[in-house]
């Protein structure tokens, strides 16, 4: 008997079916890639905006705190009496790079005053504890190199002591302090280790209100780069040879009576400030004025107006650290007396606040 084996007919995919499968697969892969790229782009935008907000808010908080402390002298009111220590070892030291030294020393405006109206019946006017320059370096050109300054931005200078007392045993050699009670004060340099240094002069002190406050002097401005090169000047090869990152910086007095410049927040490319002035000395702001309208702080004729500053209105324009492909910033940013139209590929945000100057002379 002969067996006949029947083979089942086998069929594979046709060329058309294979092509359709490949096409569907490519469409699915493309959709996944598009979703991934879209998610990544959204993440990068969100991260950029978050960093802008973090930098802007921190910068505004730091600057606002110093403005509110401007003129703080502890228990004493400056018009009673603040002098400099009489001993050579405790007198105020020379400070290299000081913004100016005449008609008053920039680091210590509290010890210089003028008779502003020639009348013995009115109080003398002291050098400004808060001042600035509008859209230029002005009086601060000696402590801010032109290469390290972004043109058409404002400068603000702030001075105060404290806010906390430094007890015996904790004061730092070479640091400048104000020893003050309710009736008088003496600025001096700590001249000994161990933190028990004292000024010469000043007479007797009220035990209950006898405190020692560290001196603070600082000037804020916008620098065109975050990290200058070896020459400490912004150029074309700074910030790791990447496009320069503008930054809010401050030059301040250190504990060793030298100046240091430090970055407050990167990505801040413009600062504008208007000062609320009590023109008639009636206890509240009557007009907001630009610094140059108030006057050069080295001109004694401007001191009365500077001492009537009751607040400061601040605008900071912060941008992303890196440009964003496909994004064009065509917005107009209005801040104080200027308007900025960048026209580039960086995202930006304006931050603003009004800070009260709580410690004024009159």
RACOR-V646954 format. One line per field, one symbol per residue. ss: DSSP state (H for helix, E for strand, L for the rest). A space follows every 10 residues. Layout:
# RACOR-V646954
ss=???
This chain:
# RACOR-V646954
ss=LLLLLLLLLL LLLLHHHHHH HHHHHHHHHH HHHHHHHHHH HHHHHHHHHH HHHHHHHHHH HHHHHHHHHL LLLLLLLLLL LEEELLLLLL LLLLLLLLLL LLLLLLLLHH HLEELLLLLL LLLLEELLLE EEELLLLHHH LLLLLHHHLL LLLLEEEEEE EEEEELLLLL LLLLLEEEEE LLLLEEEEEL LLLLLLLLLL LLLLLLHHHL EEEEEEEEEE EEELLLLLLL LLLLLLLLLL LLLLLLEEEE EEELLLLLEE EEEEEELEEE EEEEEEELLL LLLLLLEEEL HHHHLLLLLH HHHHHHLLEE EEEEEEEEEL LLLLLLLLLL LLEEELLEEE LLLLLLLEEE EEEEEELLLL LL
